[in-house]
Amino acid sequence: MVIISDTMYGQTVFIRENKQYAFKKTVPAGNYSGITHIKDNKYAVVSDKSEYNGFYIFSIDIDSISGDILDARYETFKGDNTSKGDCEGIVYVPSTSTFFISREADAVIAEYDSTGKATERVLEIPEVYKTDMGNYGFESLAYDGQTHLFWTINESTLKHDGKQATSTNGVSNVLRLQSFDDNLRPKSQYAYKMDMPEAHSKSSQYAMGVSEITALKGGRLLVLEREFYVPKAKIGAFVNCKLYEIKPDNEYEIPINGSISDSTKFIPKRLIHSFTTKLNLFKRSIANYEGMCVGPELHDGSTVIILISDSQNQYAGVLKDWFKTIIIR
């Protein structure tokens, strides 16, 4: 399937989805929740259950023709003596050679130096995000080097914005997309509406939200909507992943800390690609993809999008630390 964008969104097209891989010998079991490209084949990865706040350095080799992942290896951890930050998203800022990490536990997005030590710089978070987020806070983080903007979005609906989606209520999550400038101050905010859940039955575990965003060329963003459904019997569990392209525009900007109502204009989104992983009697490919970043450019000019899953430390010996690439142009 190839989808060509309309004039509003430029010329981005979905090229192909490559298969997912797990690297048991070179990637230790983890709770990997965010990834960013540093340079060449080096990437920084965060875990939402790491012993200390900081990031892991991985080397990831990608085939320059197909965009397939050839190899992924854990190299080292860089962090400080603080802990329990629930690190979810990470971006690398080349101009300062520093990293910013979104911490869901305390709703903070903080800067870290190249050794993994926290500096004193943090993004100035609007008041609207500082209550009622709980475990559905800053799951995502992106940085656009062209526009010099940071981007984040709450994973699920804030309590004062409405109901959160469950596997039985058929509610669409309503989220707030927020940008920050290089001075770390809030710039623009937009209302974003997720798709309705595809699950319609009671679950033992369920997560519906935006698990990651990443910046593309031309001021566009790629949004990963993720629905993770686990029935009581476990068999029949699935993860739906949908990649949407959006382009923030002044027309859809909403007041920071303002209310979202029936008259609010939601930012338009366009589906680039979707895929589902499952757990059944014949397949154990289920993958909860939480991290996403732009990788290298291939020989034909197309771009690699790298996805990394959270296996919850390879839960029950069933989940794996999957890596996957999507190719776009």
BELPELIN-V436796 format. One line per field, one symbol per residue. ss: DSSP state (~ for helix, > for strand, _ for the rest). phi: phi as a letter, one per 40 degrees, with the letter a starting at -180 (. if undefined). psi: psi as a letter, one per 30 degrees, with the letter a starting at -180 (. if undefined). Layout:
ss=???
phi=???
psi=???
This chain:
ss=___>__~~~___>>>>>___>>_________>>>>>>>>__>>>>>>______>>>>>>>>>______>>>>>>>>>>>_______>>>>>>>____>>>>>>____>>>>>_____>>>>>____~~~____________>>>____>>>>>_____~~~____________>>>>>>>_____>>>>>>>>___________>>>>>>>>>>>_~~~>>>>>>>>>>>______>>>>>>>>>>>__~~~>>_______________>>>>>>>>>>____>____>>>>>>>>>_____>>>>>>>_____~~~____>>>>>>>_
phi=.bbcccccbgbcbccabcccbbbccbbcdabcbaaaccafbcbbbbbcbccbciabcbbbcbccccgcccabbcbabbabccafcfcbbabbbdcbfbbbbcbccbfbbbcbcccgcccccbccccdcccbgcfcbcccbabbbcccfbcbaaccbccdcbhcccbcbcgcccbbbcbbbcccgccbbbbcbbccccccbbcbcaaabaccabacbcggcbbbbcbbbbbcdcgchcabcbbbbbbbdaddbcbccgccbbcccccccbbccaaabbbbacbbbcdaccbbaacbcccdcgcbcbbbbbbcfgfdfgbcbccbabbbbb
psi=kkkklafegbgkkkelklllkkieffjlkahkflkkkdlbgklkklkgglelkalkkkkjkkkfefgkkekkkkelkjaagllhfikelklkjeffhlkkkkjeeghkjlkkaffgkkagklkjkleffflgebghbiflklkjfefhkkklkkelkkeffakkklfffgkkkkljkklkafggkkdlkkkkklllkfkglklfkkkjljflllkllgglkkkjkkjjkjlefekglljkkkjkkljkkffgklkkgllkaffkjkkklkkelllkkljaffkhgkkijfkklkblklegflkkkkkkljghhhkggeklikklkkkl.
